[in-house]
Amino acid sequence: MKRIIQILGVVAAAIAVLPSHAAEDRVEFSTDGDFSEAAIRRGVKATRAQCEKVENAVWVSTPDHGEECLKYWTAGFPGTTAGRAVVFFHGDVWVGPGKTSRAYLRTSEWSIQRDAEKWARRIEAPYVFFGRPGAFGSSGDHMQRRREGESVLISAALDQIKDRLKIREFVIAGQSGGGHVTSALLARRADIVCAVPTSAPSSPRVRWLTKGLKKDTTGFGDSYEPTDHLRAGRAHEQLRVFVLGDPADANVVWPSQTVMADKLKAIGMRVEILHGNGTGPDSHSLSDSARIVAGWCYQDMPTGEILRKAAEGLRG
């Protein structure tokens, strides 16, 4: 009965989606960040002039997916070239009307920076927390997540962050919807040395079909499918991918997570599946574990040692 209730809750959340909004309907950009449910639901609009006043933001312009001001927070960077850095992409914020978590509503620029500093110390690596479009103070429309534009905009932002912070290569990790971003970037970039898509709907299509739905929980049927775009020879020559998840995850079904590993193996790329114990009522959250594994990658820990340490237990 408990599992049935959990599944019904996910379906209810899928029904409770809202359409995307025109730019004029969005809330105004705030340099201090707007962490309200209204900003998540309606989107945030910014101008280049507003963006350029914010130290921890980049203005990105794309041919087909518009312009946005995307924010990020850093810690642990040396004064000279960083060489390699860990980038973390948070999970989806929108759940449904009146359901935005209290933790998110209490978020501030200060609390995100404090958290970034904590993680840089914990994993002993230069660390970047990235605000996905329409969330955590970034402009954009969070209701458009998992469509092609999200990863296009984020990749363009990473180009600027890479230049600004003198980064040579990335270790990337993401939880849930941020895991989809992680998977999508593998099809776009050759400077990723390690990736940890976590509790990730690496194929939104597999996820919604497995659940008996006709479209993604966002309400769109044209989600970006990273596995359709992966090609041998495009990636960093040292790329390692660790697909991390809990097979009992009732939010993002296991086949939609492991499809990434299946495709990478098929094209001859190095990939491993790591099992974790997801927290929360749906066994879904593994944000901490994603960053821990990314830290191991940053330190060039051998794959066998990562597998051994993961087998000792990854939780939450």
Secondary structure, 3 states (H helix, E strand, C coil): CHHHHHHHHHHHHHHCCCCCCCHHHCEECCCCCCCCHHHHHHCEECCHHHHCCCCCEEEEEECCCEEEEEEEEEECCCCCCCEEEEEEECCCCCCCCCCCCHHHHCCCHHHHHHHHHHHHHHHCCCEEEECCCCCCCCCECHHHCCCHHHHHHHHHHHHHHHHHHCEEEEEEEEECHHHHHHHHHHCCCCCEEEEEEECCCCCHHHHHHHCCCCCCCCCCCCCCCHHHCCCCCCCCCCCEEEEEECCCCCCCCHHHHHHHHHHHHHCCCEEEEEECECECCCCCECHHHHHHHHHHHHCCCCHHHHHHHHHCCCEC
